[in-house]
Amino acid sequence: MEKIIIGLTCCEMEDIEHPAQRTNEDYIDAVIESGAVPILLPICEDNEVIEKQLDCIDGLIVTGGVDVNPLFYHDSYSEKQGSSSFRRDTYEMKLIKMCSEKKIPMLGICRGQQIINVTFGGTLFQDNTMLSHEVFEHQQKEKKDYPVHSVHVDKGSFLYPIFKDTYYVNSFHHQSIKDLAKDFDVIARSDDHIIEAIQHQTLDIWAVQFHPEMMHNRDKKMQEIFNEFTKKCEERKDV
Ligand SMILES: [Mn+2]
């Protein structure tokens, strides 16, 4: 079978003199290991360019990065909000909308889960301490490829065949989902009830709050998330 192509979103680098965009190699490696071909999708403003970017891909991975600007979920800036990129938010929201219209499968990771939720009308906690109850530290000081907390997974979700009921994940997020977007289900939570994975009810949109790409070398189950996503994109292409 011909290899399918998966687009990876980029982040901006803060070099004022020589603006650049990049993505972490972990995503690239995990996609290649899954049997697909990764390509980078740079942030841009032109709708026609975005359309054309989508013509090139069979799947989209919305990668991690800075916080989403709270303006996009109609909230005002709190003291605990981190840095954000209006340009990246605007681009990714357009990309996600157009991608879902074309029914191209999508996998959101960390910020990716958050921006997918916001694109479909959901909201975020600007800091995990803003939840009404005590929460763990979700910004780990452990190495990136080691887990720090458990997640409890719903039967019937995309994660269940891989993780079963409970599994252990890494954690690099100080924000999390507050109100879930319409037509999505929460499919995994941590012990302190933070939303750690979501899934669309009818479209092929999956998202996780942890970073499977950072763990994929050490933990085959993390690689399996990418393998299953690639399989989903191949099935979709065959339709
Ligand atoms: Mn976490």
Boltz pocket constraint, residues with backbone or C-beta under 6 A from the ligand:
constraints:
  - pocket:
      binder: B
      contacts: [[A, 138], [A, 149], [A, 170], [A, 171], [A, 172], [A, 173], [A, 190], [A, 194], [A, 196], [A, 209], [A, 210]]
      max_distance: 6.0
